[in-house]
């Protein structure tokens, strides 16, 4: 069953506080964008196959 998203009212000040500047580039965290758009956020699982063994 599809989940209905509820629109979130955000002011430009709220959004500006969620924008970070990294190396001169403005970015937002995935979790903040998910909240803004009213969708779920799931952090990616680490790829166990890419770990090097000594």
Long-range contacts (C-beta under 8 A, 24 or more apart in sequence): 3-40, 5-37, 5-38, 5-39, 6-38, 7-38, 8-35, 8-36, 8-38, 10-36
